[in-house]
Amino acid sequence: MQALPKSSKNMHKGFLIAAALIGALSVALGAFGAHALKAILTEQSLNTYETAVRYQFYHVFALALTGILYKTYTNKLIKAAGQLFIIGMIFFSGSLYLLTYGTATGTSFRWAGPVTPLGGALFISGWICLALGIRKG
């Protein structure tokens, strides 16, 4: 195995730190939704919000797994998986948060609707990169 630049050697820590911080954010957003938003959102909007939190939290575990695996399987595919999970969370969950906010405030964020499936595609790509990166090992 060839030597990697110092920044690449510690990339696993970056993924693990990001997973921990995004995990904390997921818990805070989930609690906010359960307590503050329940009174002001429709059931459909609350379900949308809960889907955003759930997928964000699922991918916290994917990101943590990526960080752990990157220490052993240091390759571009594993690194790409971590990056795709983070960007996927921003696109998928972020667009659903915007749609929920728009419903609560009467603001139109309809443009965010088509962003959600893009986030889902990024999640799928991340999982595929993770599998291929492990295989390449």
N, CA, C and O atoms as a MOPAC input file, in Angstrom:
PM7 MOZYME 1SCF
protein

 N      0.84400 1    -1.17400 1     0.00000 1
 C      0.00000 1     0.00000 1     0.00000 1
 C      0.88200 1     1.22600 1     0.00000 1
 O      1.82200 1     1.33000 1     0.78900 1
 N      0.57400 1     2.16000 1    -0.89300 1
 C      1.39400 1     3.36200 1    -0.97900 1
 C      1.02200 1     4.35700 1     0.10600 1
 O     -0.10800 1     4.37600 1     0.59300 1
 N      1.98200 1     5.17300 1     0.47100 1
 C      1.73600 1     6.18300 1     1.50400 1
 C      0.73800 1     7.21100 1     0.99500 1
 O      0.80100 1     7.64500 1    -0.15600 1
 N     -0.17500 1     7.59000 1     1.86400 1
 C     -1.17700 1     8.59700 1     1.53400 1
 C     -0.80200 1     9.91200 1     2.19800 1
 O     -0.14100 1     9.92200 1     3.23600 1
 N     -1.22000 1    11.01000 1     1.60800 1
 C     -0.99700 1    12.29000 1     2.27300 1
 C     -1.63100 1    12.27900 1     3.66200 1
 O     -2.61900 1    11.58500 1     3.90000 1
 N     -1.05200 1    13.05600 1     4.57000 1
 C     -1.53600 1    13.07600 1     5.94000 1
 C     -3.04000 1    13.32500 1     6.03200 1
 O     -3.71900 1    12.70400 1     6.85000 1
 N     -3.56600 1    14.22400 1     5.20200 1
 C     -4.99000 1    14.52500 1     5.25600 1
 C     -5.82900 1    13.29300 1     4.92300 1
 O     -6.90400 1    13.11900 1     5.49600 1
 N     -5.37100 1    12.43700 1     4.01500 1
 C     -6.11200 1    11.22600 1     3.66900 1
 C     -6.03800 1    10.19500 1     4.78700 1
 O     -6.98900 1     9.44300 1     5.00100 1
 N     -4.91500 1    10.15300 1     5.50300 1
 C     -4.76800 1     9.20000 1     6.59900 1
 C     -5.77500 1     9.46500 1     7.71400 1
 O     -6.20500 1     8.53300 1     8.39400 1
 N     -6.15000 1    10.71200 1     7.90400 1
 C     -7.08100 1    11.06300 1     8.97300 1
 C     -8.50800 1    11.28500 1     8.48700 1
 O     -9.36000 1    11.74700 1     9.24600 1
 N     -8.77200 1    10.95800 1     7.22700 1
 C    -10.10900 1    11.15200 1     6.67700 1
 C    -11.13700 1    10.36200 1     7.47800 1
 O    -12.27000 1    10.81400 1     7.64500 1
 N    -10.75300 1     9.18300 1     7.97700 1
 C    -11.71100 1     8.38200 1     8.73500 1
 C    -12.20700 1     9.13800 1     9.96300 1
 O    -13.37200 1     9.01500 1    10.34400 1
 N    -11.31900 1     9.92300 1    10.58400 1
 C    -11.72800 1    10.71600 1    11.74800 1
 C    -12.71800 1    11.80600 1    11.33500 1
 O    -13.65800 1    12.10000 1    12.07300 1
 N    -12.51600 1    12.39600 1    10.18000 1
 C    -13.44000 1    13.41400 1     9.69000 1
 C    -14.83400 1    12.84800 1     9.49100 1
 O    -15.82400 1    13.48300 1     9.85600 1
 N    -14.91800 1    11.65300 1     8.91300 1
 C    -16.21600 1    11.01200 1     8.72700 1
 C    -16.85400 1    10.67700 1    10.07400 1
 O    -18.06100 1    10.84600 1    10.25200 1
 N    -16.04900 1    10.20500 1    11.01600 1
 C    -16.58900 1     9.84700 1    12.33000 1
 C    -17.06400 1    11.07900 1    13.09800 1
 O    -18.10700 1    11.04100 1    13.75100 1
 N    -16.30800 1    12.16000 1    13.02100 1
 C    -16.71600 1    13.40400 1    13.68600 1
 C    -17.99500 1    13.94100 1    13.04200 1
 O    -18.91800 1    14.35900 1    13.74000 1
 N    -18.04400 1    13.92700 1    11.71500 1
 C    -19.24800 1    14.39200 1    11.01600 1
 C    -20.45100 1    13.53600 1    11.41700 1
 O    -21.53800 1    14.06600 1    11.64600 1
 N    -20.26200 1    12.22200 1    11.50200 1
 C    -21.36000 1    11.33200 1    11.90200 1
 C    -21.84600 1    11.67400 1    13.30800 1
 O    -23.05100 1    11.71000 1    13.55800 1
 N    -20.92200 1    11.92400 1    14.21400 1
 C    -21.31300 1    12.25000 1    15.58500 1
 C    -22.08500 1    13.56500 1    15.64500 1
 O    -23.10800 1    13.65600 1    16.32300 1
 N    -21.60200 1    14.57200 1    14.94500 1
 C    -22.27100 1    15.88200 1    14.97400 1
 C    -23.62800 1    15.84500 1    14.26700 1
 O    -24.60300 1    16.42100 1    14.75100 1
 N    -23.68300 1    15.16900 1    13.12700 1
 C    -24.95300 1    15.05600 1    12.41200 1
 C    -25.92500 1    14.18400 1    13.21400 1
 O    -27.13500 1    14.40600 1    13.17600 1
 N    -25.39800 1    13.19900 1    13.93500 1
 C    -26.24100 1    12.39000 1    14.81100 1
 C    -26.87900 1    13.23300 1    15.89900 1
 O    -28.06900 1    13.10000 1    16.18400 1
 N    -26.07400 1    14.10900 1    16.51000 1
 C    -26.61700 1    15.00900 1    17.53500 1
 C    -27.68700 1    15.91600 1    16.93600 1
 O    -28.73200 1    16.14200 1    17.54600 1
 N    -27.41900 1    16.43300 1    15.74100 1
 C    -28.39300 1    17.27900 1    15.05600 1
 C    -29.67700 1    16.49900 1    14.77000 1
 O    -30.77500 1    17.03900 1    14.90800 1
 N    -29.54500 1    15.24900 1    14.37700 1
 C    -30.71700 1    14.41100 1    14.08400 1
 C    -31.59700 1    14.24500 1    15.31500 1
 O    -32.82200 1    14.33500 1    15.22300 1
 N    -30.98000 1    14.00600 1    16.45700 1
 C    -31.74800 1    13.85000 1    17.69600 1
 C    -32.45300 1    15.16300 1    18.03700 1
 O    -33.62700 1    15.16200 1    18.40800 1
 N    -31.73500 1    16.28100 1    17.91000 1
 C    -32.32900 1    17.58900 1    18.21000 1
 C    -33.49900 1    17.88700 1    17.26600 1
 O    -34.54900 1    18.35300 1    17.70600 1
 N    -33.31800 1    17.61900 1    15.97800 1
 C    -34.39400 1    17.86400 1    15.01600 1
 C    -35.58600 1    16.93500 1    15.25800 1
 O    -36.73900 1    17.34000 1    15.10700 1
 N    -35.30000 1    15.69900 1    15.63200 1
 C    -36.37900 1    14.76600 1    15.94400 1
 C    -37.18700 1    15.22600 1    17.14800 1
 O    -38.41700 1    15.17300 1    17.13300 1
 N    -36.49600 1    15.67800 1    18.18800 1
 C    -37.18500 1    16.17600 1    19.38000 1
 C    -37.99100 1    17.43200 1    19.05500 1
 O    -39.11800 1    17.59400 1    19.52400 1
 N    -37.41000 1    18.31100 1    18.25700 1
 C    -38.10600 1    19.53300 1    17.84800 1
 C    -39.38800 1    19.18500 1    17.10500 1
 O    -40.43700 1    19.78300 1    17.34400 1
 N    -39.29500 1    18.22100 1    16.21000 1
 C    -40.47100 1    17.80600 1    15.45300 1
 C    -41.53900 1    17.18600 1    16.33300 1
 O    -42.72900 1    17.45100 1    16.16700 1
 N    -41.10200 1    16.35900 1    17.27200 1
 C    -42.05400 1    15.67300 1    18.13700 1
 C    -42.76700 1    16.61900 1    19.09100 1
 O    -43.91200 1    16.37500 1    19.47000 1
 N    -42.10100 1    17.68500 1    19.47700 1
 C    -42.68500 1    18.57500 1    20.48200 1
 C    -43.19800 1    19.88900 1    19.89000 1
 O    -44.36200 1    20.23700 1    20.08800 1
 N    -42.37000 1    20.60500 1    19.18700 1
 C    -42.75000 1    21.94000 1    18.71000 1
 C    -43.59000 1    21.91100 1    17.43700 1
 O    -44.52000 1    22.70300 1    17.28500 1
 N    -43.26500 1    21.00800 1    16.53500 1
 C    -43.94600 1    21.02400 1    15.24000 1
 C    -45.26100 1    20.26400 1    15.24300 1
 O    -46.13300 1    20.52100 1    14.41300 1
 N    -45.40600 1    19.33900 1    16.16400 1
 C    -46.61000 1    18.51200 1    16.19700 1
 C    -47.88400 1    19.35700 1    16.27300 1
 O    -48.91600 1    18.98700 1    15.71200 1
 N    -47.80300 1    20.47800 1    16.96100 1
 C    -48.98600 1    21.32500 1    17.15100 1
 C    -49.30300 1    22.20300 1    15.94000 1
 O    -50.43000 1    22.67600 1    15.80200 1
 N    -48.31400 1    22.42700 1    15.05700 1
 C    -48.55000 1    23.38500 1    13.97100 1
 C    -48.56700 1    22.77100 1    12.57300 1
 O    -48.96900 1    23.43400 1    11.61700 1
 N    -48.13900 1    21.51700 1    12.44100 1
 C    -48.09200 1    20.89000 1    11.12000 1
 C    -49.26200 1    19.93900 1    10.91100 1
 O    -49.81400 1    19.38100 1    11.85900 1
 N    -49.61900 1    19.77400 1     9.66000 1
 C    -50.59700 1    18.74400 1     9.31900 1
 C    -49.92200 1    17.38600 1     9.50100 1
 O    -48.69800 1    17.29700 1     9.59600 1
 N    -50.72000 1    16.35100 1     9.54800 1
 C    -50.16200 1    15.00500 1     9.70000 1
 C    -49.23800 1    14.66000 1     8.52900 1
 O    -48.19600 1    14.03500 1     8.72300 1
 N    -49.61800 1    15.06400 1     7.32500 1
 C    -48.80400 1    14.79200 1     6.13900 1
 C    -47.45800 1    15.50800 1     6.23100 1
 O    -46.41900 1    14.91700 1     5.93600 1
 N    -47.47300 1    16.78300 1     6.64200 1
 C    -46.22500 1    17.53800 1     6.76100 1
 C    -45.34300 1    16.97700 1     7.87200 1
 O    -44.12000 1    16.93300 1     7.74000 1
 N    -45.96400 1    16.55200 1     8.95800 1
 C    -45.20000 1    15.95100 1    10.04700 1
 C    -44.56600 1    14.63700 1     9.59000 1
 O    -43.43800 1    14.32800 1     9.97400 1
 N    -45.28000 1    13.86800 1     8.77800 1
 C    -44.71100 1    12.63100 1     8.22400 1
 C    -43.52100 1    12.93500 1     7.31900 1
 O    -42.52200 1    12.21600 1     7.33900 1
 N    -43.62700 1    13.99000 1     6.53300 1
 C    -42.51200 1    14.40500 1     5.66700 1
 C    -41.30300 1    14.76400 1     6.51500 1
 O    -40.18300 1    14.35200 1     6.21200 1
 N    -41.52500 1    15.52900 1     7.57200 1
 C    -40.45200 1    15.94000 1     8.47600 1
 C    -39.80700 1    14.71500 1     9.13800 1
 O    -38.58300 1    14.61900 1     9.22100 1
 N    -40.63700 1    13.79200 1     9.60300 1
 C    -40.12400 1    12.58500 1    10.25200 1
 C    -39.32400 1    11.71900 1     9.28100 1
 O    -38.34900 1    11.08000 1     9.67800 1
 N    -39.72900 1    11.69400 1     8.01800 1
 C    -38.96500 1    10.96300 1     6.99900 1
 C    -37.58200 1    11.59200 1     6.83800 1
 O    -36.58400 1    10.88000 1     6.72100 1
 N    -37.52400 1    12.91900 1     6.83200 1
 C    -36.23500 1    13.61500 1     6.72200 1
 C    -35.32100 1    13.25000 1     7.87800 1
 O    -34.14800 1    12.93600 1     7.67400 1
 N    -35.85900 1    13.29100 1     9.09200 1
 C    -35.05500 1    12.96200 1    10.27700 1
 C    -34.61400 1    11.50200 1    10.22900 1
 O    -33.45700 1    11.19300 1    10.51400 1
 N    -35.52300 1    10.61300 1     9.87300 1
 C    -35.21700 1     9.17400 1     9.85000 1
 C    -34.09700 1     8.85300 1     8.86000 1
 O    -33.15400 1     8.13900 1     9.20200 1
 N    -34.19600 1     9.37200 1     7.64600 1
 C    -33.15400 1     9.08200 1     6.65200 1
 C    -31.83300 1     9.76200 1     7.00500 1
 O    -30.76100 1     9.22300 1     6.73000 1
 N    -31.90900 1    10.92500 1     7.60300 1
 C    -30.68700 1    11.57900 1     8.06300 1
 C    -30.01500 1    10.69500 1     9.11300 1
 O    -28.80300 1    10.48300 1     9.07600 1
 N    -30.81100 1    10.18500 1    10.04200 1
 C    -30.23400 1     9.37200 1    11.11100 1
 C    -29.72000 1     8.03000 1    10.59100 1
 O    -28.67700 1     7.55600 1    11.03900 1
 N    -30.44200 1     7.40900 1     9.64600 1
 C    -29.94500 1     6.16800 1     9.04200 1
 C    -28.55200 1     6.39600 1     8.46100 1
 O    -27.65400 1     5.56800 1     8.61500 1
 N    -28.39400 1     7.52600 1     7.79700 1
 C    -27.13200 1     7.75500 1     7.10600 1
 C    -26.03100 1     8.27300 1     8.01400 1
 O    -24.87400 1     8.34900 1     7.60200 1
 N    -26.37400 1     8.63000 1     9.24200 1
 C    -25.35000 1     8.86500 1    10.26300 1
 C    -24.60200 1     7.54800 1    10.49900 1
 O    -23.37500 1     7.52700 1    10.59400 1
 N    -25.36300 1     6.45300 1    10.59100 1
 C    -24.73500 1     5.14400 1    10.78700 1
 C    -23.92000 1     4.73800 1     9.56300 1
 O    -22.84500 1     4.15200 1     9.69500 1
 N    -24.42800 1     5.05000 1     8.37700 1
 C    -23.67200 1     4.75300 1     7.15300 1
 C    -22.36200 1     5.52900 1     7.14200 1
 O    -21.32000 1     4.99700 1     6.75900 1
 N    -22.41900 1     6.78300 1     7.56300 1
 C    -21.21900 1     7.61800 1     7.59300 1
 C    -20.22900 1     7.12000 1     8.64800 1
 O    -19.02200 1     7.10700 1     8.40900 1
 N    -20.73200 1     6.71500 1     9.79900 1
 C    -19.85200 1     6.16400 1    10.84000 1
 C    -19.19200 1     4.87300 1    10.35100 1
 O    -17.99800 1     4.66000 1    10.56000 1
 N    -19.97400 1     4.02300 1     9.70300 1
 C    -19.42300 1     2.79100 1     9.13600 1
 C    -18.34500 1     3.11700 1     8.10900 1
 O    -17.30000 1     2.46800 1     8.06800 1
 N    -18.60200 1     4.11100 1     7.29200 1
 C    -17.62800 1     4.53300 1     6.28400 1
 C    -16.33700 1     4.98700 1     6.95300 1
 O    -15.24700 1     4.64100 1     6.49800 1
 N    -16.45200 1     5.75200 1     8.02100 1
 C    -15.26400 1     6.20300 1     8.74400 1
 C    -14.46100 1     5.04700 1     9.30500 1
 O    -13.23200 1     5.04400 1     9.23300 1
 N    -15.14900 1     4.07300 1     9.85900 1
 C    -14.46300 1     2.89500 1    10.41100 1
 C    -13.78600 1     2.10600 1     9.29300 1
 O    -12.63200 1     1.69500 1     9.41900 1
 N    -14.52000 1     1.90000 1     8.19600 1
 C    -13.96800 1     1.12000 1     7.08400 1
 C    -12.83600 1     1.83600 1     6.36300 1
 O    -11.92000 1     1.19200 1     5.85100 1
 N    -12.89100 1     3.15600 1     6.31800 1
 C    -11.86500 1     3.91000 1     5.58800 1
 C    -10.48800 1     3.73500 1     6.20400 1
 O     -9.48100 1     3.84600 1     5.50400 1
 N    -10.42900 1     3.46800 1     7.47400 1
 C     -9.12000 1     3.25300 1     8.11100 1
 C     -8.46900 1     1.97300 1     7.57900 1
 O     -7.24800 1     1.90900 1     7.43900 1
 N     -9.28100 1     0.96000 1     7.28400 1
 C     -8.77200 1    -0.31300 1     6.77100 1
 C     -8.71400 1    -0.34900 1     5.25300 1
 O     -7.72800 1    -0.79800 1     4.66800 1
 N     -9.78300 1     0.12800 1     4.62000 1
 C     -9.89100 1     0.10000 1     3.17100 1
 C     -9.73700 1     1.52200 1     2.63700 1
 O    -10.70900 1     2.15100 1     2.22000 1
 N     -8.52400 1     2.00600 1     2.65600 1
 C     -8.26900 1     3.38700 1     2.25400 1
 C     -8.22600 1     3.46600 1     0.73200 1
 O     -7.18400 1     3.24800 1     0.11300 1
 N     -9.37000 1     3.77900 1     0.14500 1
 C     -9.40200 1     3.95800 1    -1.30200 1
 C    -10.43300 1     5.02100 1    -1.65300 1
 O    -11.23600 1     5.44200 1    -0.82100 1
 N    -10.38400 1     5.43900 1    -2.90900 1
 C    -11.23500 1     6.54400 1    -3.36600 1
 C    -12.72900 1     6.20600 1    -3.30000 1
 O    -13.55900 1     7.09200 1    -3.09300 1
 N    -13.06300 1     4.94400 1    -3.47200 1
 C    -14.48100 1     4.56500 1    -3.44700 1
 C    -15.07800 1     4.70500 1    -2.04800 1
 O    -16.21700 1     5.14700 1    -1.89800 1
 N    -14.32000 1     4.33300 1    -1.03800 1
 C    -14.80900 1     4.47700 1     0.34000 1
 C    -14.93400 1     5.96200 1     0.67500 1
 O    -15.91300 1     6.38900 1     1.28700 1
 N    -13.93900 1     6.74000 1     0.26900 1
 C    -13.99400 1     8.18300 1     0.50000 1
 C    -15.20400 1     8.78800 1    -0.21500 1
 O    -15.91300 1     9.61600 1     0.35700 1
 N    -15.43800 1     8.38000 1    -1.45300 1
 C    -16.58600 1     8.87700 1    -2.20900 1
 C    -17.89000 1     8.49900 1    -1.52400 1
 O    -18.83600 1     9.28700 1    -1.51700 1
 N    -17.95300 1     7.29600 1    -0.94500 1
 C    -19.16200 1     6.86800 1    -0.23700 1
 C    -19.49000 1     7.83500 1     0.89400 1
 O    -20.63700 1     8.25900 1     1.03600 1
 N    -18.49100 1     8.18400 1     1.69800 1
 C    -18.71500 1     9.12200 1     2.79500 1
 C    -19.19000 1    10.47600 1     2.30000 1
 O    -20.10400 1    11.07200 1     2.86800 1
 N    -18.56800 1    10.95000 1     1.24900 1
 C    -18.96200 1    12.24600 1     0.69300 1
 C    -20.37700 1    12.19200 1     0.12100 1
 O    -21.14900 1    13.13700 1     0.28100 1
 N    -20.71600 1    11.09600 1    -0.54100 1
 C    -22.06200 1    10.93900 1    -1.10400 1
 C    -23.12000 1    10.86100 1    -0.00400 1
 O    -24.22100 1    11.38800 1    -0.16600 1
 N    -22.79500 1    10.21000 1     1.10600 1
 C    -23.75000 1    10.14700 1     2.21900 1
 C    -24.01400 1    11.54100 1     2.78500 1
 O    -25.15800 1    11.88700 1     3.07800 1
 N    -22.96800 1    12.33200 1     2.93600 1
 C    -23.13200 1    13.68600 1     3.48200 1
 C    -23.94200 1    14.55500 1     2.51900 1
 O    -24.88500 1    15.22700 1     2.93400 1
 N    -23.58100 1    14.54300 1     1.24800 1
 C    -24.30800 1    15.35800 1     0.26700 1
 C    -25.74000 1    14.85500 1     0.12200 1
 O    -26.66700 1    15.64800 1    -0.04500 1
 N    -25.91900 1    13.53300 1     0.18600 1
 C    -27.25800 1    12.95900 1     0.12700 1
 C    -28.13100 1    13.42900 1     1.27800 1
 O    -29.31500 1    13.71000 1     1.08900 1
 N    -27.55400 1    13.51600 1     2.47100 1
 C    -28.32300 1    14.01300 1     3.61900 1
 C    -28.75200 1    15.46100 1     3.39600 1
 O    -29.87900 1    15.84500 1     3.71100 1
 N    -27.84500 1    16.24700 1     2.85500 1
 C    -28.16800 1    17.65700 1     2.60100 1
 C    -29.29700 1    17.75900 1     1.57500 1
 O    -30.25500 1    18.50500 1     1.77900 1
 N    -29.18800 1    17.01800 1     0.48200 1
 C    -30.19300 1    17.09800 1    -0.57600 1
 C    -31.51200 1    16.44300 1    -0.15500 1
 O    -32.57600 1    17.05200 1    -0.27500 1
 N    -31.44100 1    15.21100 1     0.33400 1
 C    -32.67400 1    14.47900 1     0.66100 1
 C    -33.36800 1    15.10200 1     1.86700 1
 O    -34.48300 1    15.61100 1     1.75500 1
 N    -32.71100 1    15.06200 1     3.01000 1
 C    -33.34400 1    15.57000 1     4.22900 1
 C    -33.53000 1    17.08000 1     4.16000 1
 O    -34.56400 1    17.60200 1     4.57700 1
 N    -32.53400 1    17.77600 1     3.63500 1
 C    -32.63600 1    19.23400 1     3.54500 1
 C    -33.82400 1    19.68400 1     2.72100 1
 O    -34.51200 1    20.63500 1     3.09100 1
 N    -34.07200 1    19.01100 1     1.60900 1
 C    -35.21800 1    19.40000 1     0.77600 1
 C    -36.53600 1    19.12300 1     1.49800 1
 O    -37.48200 1    19.90200 1     1.38600 1
 N    -36.59900 1    18.01700 1     2.23600 1
 C    -37.81900 1    17.71600 1     2.98900 1
 C    -38.01900 1    18.70700 1     4.13500 1
 O    -39.15200 1    19.08400 1     4.43700 1
 N    -36.93200 1    19.12900 1     4.77100 1
 C    -37.04500 1    20.15700 1     5.82000 1
 C    -37.57000 1    21.46200 1     5.22100 1
 O    -38.42000 1    22.12800 1     5.81200 1
 N    -37.05800 1    21.81700 1     4.04800 1
 C    -37.54000 1    23.03900 1     3.38800 1
 C    -39.01700 1    22.94800 1     3.02700 1
 O    -39.76900 1    23.90400 1     3.22000 1
 N    -39.42600 1    21.80900 1     2.50900 1
 C    -40.83600 1    21.63500 1     2.15900 1
 C    -41.72300 1    21.74500 1     3.40900 1
 O    -42.79800 1    22.34400 1     3.37000 1
 N    -41.25600 1    21.15800 1     4.50700 1
 C    -42.01300 1    21.24100 1     5.75500 1
 C    -42.06500 1    22.67800 1     6.26700 1
 O    -43.11300 1    23.15000 1     6.70800 1
 N    -40.94500 1    23.35800 1     6.20500 1
 C    -40.89200 1    24.76400 1     6.61900 1
 C    -41.83800 1    25.60500 1     5.76100 1
 O    -42.55100 1    26.47300 1     6.26500 1
 N    -41.83100 1    25.33500 1     4.47300 1
 C    -42.71500 1    26.05700 1     3.56600 1
 C    -44.17500 1    25.86000 1     3.90700 1
 O    -44.96100 1    26.80600 1     3.86500 1
 N    -44.54200 1    24.63200 1     4.24400 1
 C    -45.92500 1    24.35900 1     4.63600 1
 C    -46.27700 1    25.10300 1     5.92100 1
 O    -47.36300 1    25.67100 1     6.03700 1
 N    -45.36300 1    25.09900 1     6.88000 1
 C    -45.62300 1    25.73700 1     8.18000 1
 C    -45.73500 1    27.25100 1     8.06900 1
 O    -46.48200 1    27.87600 1     8.82300 1
 N    -44.99900 1    27.84400 1     7.13400 1
 C    -44.96000 1    29.30900 1     7.03500 1
 C    -45.75800 1    29.86300 1     5.86100 1
 O    -45.90600 1    31.07800 1     5.72600 1
 N    -46.26700 1    28.98500 1     5.01900 1
 C    -46.98700 1    29.44100 1     3.83900 1
 C    -46.07200 1    29.93200 1     2.73600 1
 O    -46.50700 1    30.63500 1     1.82400 1
 N    -44.80400 1    29.55900 1     2.81900 1
 C    -43.81000 1    29.92700 1     1.81400 1
 C    -43.69200 1    28.78900 1     0.80700 1
 O    -43.77600 1    27.61800 1     1.17700 1
 N    -43.50200 1    29.12400 1    -0.43600 1
 C    -43.40200 1    28.08800 1    -1.45700 1
 C    -41.94500 1    27.66600 1    -1.66600 1
 O    -41.09200 1    28.46500 1    -2.05300 1
 N    -41.69700 1    26.40500 1    -1.40100 1
 C    -40.40800 1    25.79500 1    -1.71400 1
 C    -40.63600 1    24.60400 1    -2.63000 1
 O    -39.97500 1    23.57400 1    -2.49600 1
 N    -41.57800 1    24.74700 1    -3.56500 1
 C    -41.90000 1    23.63200 1    -4.45600 1
 C    -40.69800 1    23.16400 1    -5.25300 1
 O    -40.61700 1    21.99400 1    -5.62700 1
 N    -39.76400 1    24.06800 1    -5.51500 1
 C    -38.56400 1    23.69300 1    -6.26000 1
 C    -37.75800 1    22.63200 1    -5.51500 1
 O    -36.97700 1    21.90100 1    -6.12500 1
 N    -37.94600 1    22.54600 1    -4.19100 1
 C    -37.18200 1    21.57900 1    -3.39400 1
 C    -37.68300 1    20.15100 1    -3.59600 1
 O    -36.94000 1    19.20000 1    -3.35500 1
 N    -38.92700 1    19.98700 1    -4.03200 1
 C    -39.48300 1    18.64700 1    -4.24200 1
 C    -38.65000 1    17.76800 1    -5.15900 1
 O    -38.36900 1    16.62300 1    -4.80600 1
 N    -38.24200 1    18.26200 1    -6.32700 1
 C    -37.42200 1    17.44000 1    -7.22500 1
 C    -35.99700 1    17.17300 1    -6.70200 1
 O    -35.30300 1    16.30200 1    -7.22800 1
 N    -35.57000 1    17.89800 1    -5.69800 1
 C    -34.23300 1    17.69000 1    -5.13000 1
 C    -34.20700 1    16.41300 1    -4.28000 1
 O    -33.17000 1    15.75900 1    -4.16900 1
 N    -35.34100 1    16.06700 1    -3.68900 1
 C    -35.40800 1    14.90600 1    -2.79400 1
 C    -34.95900 1    13.61400 1    -3.48200 1
 O    -34.12200 1    12.90300 1    -2.92500 1
 N    -35.48100 1    13.28000 1    -4.67300 1
 C    -35.01900 1    12.04600 1    -5.31800 1
 C    -33.53100 1    12.07800 1    -5.68400 1
 O    -32.87000 1    11.04000 1    -5.70600 1
 N    -33.01500 1    13.27200 1    -5.97000 1
 C    -31.57500 1    13.38300 1    -6.23000 1
 C    -30.79100 1    12.97300 1    -4.98500 1
 O    -29.78100 1    12.27500 1    -5.07400 1
 N    -31.27100 1    13.41600 1    -3.82700 1
 C    -30.63900 1    12.99700 1    -2.57300 1
 C    -30.71300 1    11.49500 1    -2.39000 1
 O    -29.75200 1    10.87300 1    -1.94000 1
 N    -31.85200 1    10.90800 1    -2.73700 1
 C    -31.98600 1     9.45600 1    -2.65700 1
 C    -31.01000 1     8.74500 1    -3.58200 1
 O    -30.42700 1     7.72600 1    -3.21300 1
 N    -30.83400 1     9.28200 1    -4.78200 1
 C    -29.86900 1     8.69900 1    -5.72600 1
 C    -28.44200 1     8.80100 1    -5.18100 1
 O    -27.62800 1     7.90200 1    -5.38700 1
 N    -28.14800 1     9.89400 1    -4.49100 1
 C    -26.82500 1    10.04700 1    -3.87100 1
 C    -26.62300 1     9.00900 1    -2.76100 1
 O    -25.53500 1     8.45100 1    -2.61900 1
 N    -27.67200 1     8.75500 1    -1.97900 1
 C    -27.58600 1     7.70200 1    -0.95900 1
 C    -27.29000 1     6.34700 1    -1.60000 1
 O    -26.40100 1     5.62000 1    -1.15500 1
 N    -28.03800 1     6.01800 1    -2.64100 1
 C    -27.84100 1     4.73600 1    -3.32600 1
 C    -26.42900 1     4.64900 1    -3.88600 1
 O    -25.77500 1     3.61200 1    -3.76900 1
 N    -25.95800 1     5.72600 1    -4.48800 1
 C    -24.59500 1     5.75800 1    -5.03000 1
 C    -23.56800 1     5.56500 1    -3.92200 1
 O    -22.56000 1     4.88400 1    -4.11100 1
 N    -23.82500 1     6.16400 1    -2.77600 1
 C    -22.92700 1     6.00000 1    -1.63300 1
 C    -22.82400 1     4.54900 1    -1.19200 1
 O    -21.73300 1     4.04000 1    -0.93700 1
 N    -23.98000 1     3.88900 1    -1.10600 1
 C    -23.97500 1     2.48100 1    -0.70500 1
 C    -23.24500 1     1.60800 1    -1.73500 1
 O    -22.52300 1     0.68100 1    -1.36700 1
 N    -23.43400 1     1.90900 1    -3.01900 1
 C    -22.74500 1     1.15300 1    -4.06200 1
 C    -21.24400 1     1.39000 1    -3.98400 1
 O    -20.46100 1     0.44500 1    -4.07900 1
 N    -20.83700 1     2.64200 1    -3.81200 1
 C    -19.40600 1     2.94500 1    -3.66700 1
 C    -18.81400 1     2.23800 1    -2.44700 1
 O    -17.68700 1     1.74400 1    -2.48900 1
 N    -19.58300 1     2.19800 1    -1.36700 1
 C    -19.11100 1     1.51600 1    -0.16200 1
 C    -18.85700 1     0.03900 1    -0.44800 1
 O    -17.81500 1    -0.50100 1    -0.07500 1
 N    -19.80900 1    -0.61000 1    -1.11000 1
 C    -19.65900 1    -2.02500 1    -1.43900 1
 C    -18.45800 1    -2.26300 1    -2.36900 1
 O    -17.65800 1    -3.17400 1    -2.15500 1
 N    -18.35700 1    -1.42900 1    -3.39500 1
 C    -17.23900 1    -1.60300 1    -4.34500 1
 C    -15.89500 1    -1.29100 1    -3.67800 1
 O    -14.88900 1    -1.93900 1    -3.96800 1
 N    -15.88400 1    -0.30300 1    -2.79000 1
 C    -14.64400 1     0.03200 1    -2.09400 1
 C    -14.18600 1    -1.06600 1    -1.16600 1
 O    -12.98700 1    -1.31200 1    -1.03800 1
 N    -15.12400 1    -1.73200 1    -0.51400 1
 C    -14.77600 1    -2.86200 1     0.34100 1
 C    -14.25400 1    -4.01600 1    -0.51400 1
 O    -13.26200 1    -4.66300 1    -0.17800 1
 N    -14.94400 1    -4.25300 1    -1.61900 1
 C    -14.52500 1    -5.33100 1    -2.52900 1
 C    -13.11300 1    -5.09900 1    -3.06200 1
 O    -12.30000 1    -6.01900 1    -3.15600 1
 N    -12.84800 1    -3.83600 1    -3.40800 1
 C    -11.51900 1    -3.46500 1    -3.93700 1
 C    -10.45000 1    -3.67600 1    -2.87600 1
 O     -9.32800 1    -4.09500 1    -3.16000 1
 N    -10.84500 1    -3.36500 1    -1.62800 1
 C    -10.04200 1    -3.49400 1    -0.42600 1
 C     -8.62200 1    -3.57800 1    -0.60200 1
 O     -7.88400 1    -3.68900 1     0.37700 1

